[in-house]
Amino acid sequence: MEMHIWKDRRARAVASADGLQTALAGLGLPEQVWRAVRPVVTASGNAFVDLGMLRPETVDQITAALTPEPDTHHPG
């Protein structure tokens, strides 16, 4: 893989990881939770964001933040 391709994919993974870390911090989660989020580029060039291991209560908090609240303004 050419270096410029790796750098582009790494930059994408870094931006996504940074965004998720910011969002998790915004939920009030401690740094020990969101610092495990890290960008990864595989040898084949695939970009990923590794979330690491999360405690069940942390996942519950993230799930609650992502779950839309029911619309109480419009019936039915």
C-alpha positions as CSV (number, residue, x, y, z in Angstrom):
1,M,0.0,0.0,0.0
2,E,1.3,3.4,-0.9
3,M,2.1,5.7,2.0
4,H,-0.3,8.5,0.9
5,I,-3.2,6.0,0.9
6,W,-2.3,4.8,4.4
7,K,-2.0,8.4,5.6
8,D,-5.4,9.3,4.2
9,R,-7.1,6.3,5.8
10,R,-5.3,6.9,9.1
11,A,-6.5,10.5,9.0
12,R,-10.1,9.3,8.5
13,A,-9.8,6.9,11.4
14,V,-8.2,9.5,13.6
15,A,-11.0,12.1,12.9
16,S,-13.7,9.5,13.6
17,A,-12.0,8.3,16.8
18,D,-11.6,11.9,18.0
19,G,-15.2,12.7,17.3
20,L,-16.4,9.7,19.3
21,Q,-14.0,10.5,22.2
22,T,-15.5,14.0,22.2
23,A,-19.0,12.7,22.2
24,L,-18.3,10.2,25.0
25,A,-16.7,12.9,27.1
26,G,-19.8,15.0,26.4
27,L,-21.9,12.3,28.0
28,G,-19.9,12.8,31.2
29,L,-18.1,9.5,30.9
30,P,-14.6,9.5,32.5
31,E,-11.4,9.6,30.5
32,Q,-10.7,6.0,31.4
33,V,-13.7,5.1,29.2
34,W,-13.0,7.1,26.1
35,R,-9.3,7.1,26.0
36,A,-9.5,3.4,24.9
37,V,-11.0,4.6,21.6
38,R,-8.3,4.5,19.0
39,P,-7.8,4.7,15.3
40,V,-6.4,1.6,13.5
41,V,-5.4,0.9,9.9
42,T,-4.8,-2.7,9.0
43,A,-2.0,-4.0,6.8
44,S,-4.5,-4.3,4.0
45,G,-5.4,-0.6,4.3
46,N,-8.8,-0.9,6.0
47,A,-9.5,1.9,8.5
48,F,-11.3,1.1,11.8
49,V,-12.0,2.7,15.1
50,D,-11.3,0.3,18.0
51,L,-13.6,0.9,20.9
52,G,-11.8,-1.4,23.3
53,M,-13.6,-3.1,26.2
54,L,-16.5,-1.2,27.7
55,R,-18.2,-1.9,31.0
56,P,-21.9,-2.8,30.7
57,E,-23.0,0.3,32.6
58,T,-21.0,2.4,30.1
59,V,-22.7,0.7,27.2
60,D,-26.0,1.3,28.9
61,Q,-25.2,5.0,29.1
62,I,-24.2,5.2,25.5
63,T,-27.3,3.3,24.4
64,A,-29.5,5.7,26.4
65,A,-27.9,8.7,24.7
66,L,-28.3,7.2,21.2
67,T,-31.9,6.0,21.7
68,P,-34.4,8.6,20.5
69,E,-37.0,9.7,23.0
70,P,-40.6,9.0,22.0
71,D,-42.3,11.9,20.2
72,T,-44.9,13.2,22.7
73,H,-45.9,16.1,20.5
74,H,-47.6,14.1,17.8
75,P,-50.2,11.4,18.7
76,G,-49.9,7.9,17.3
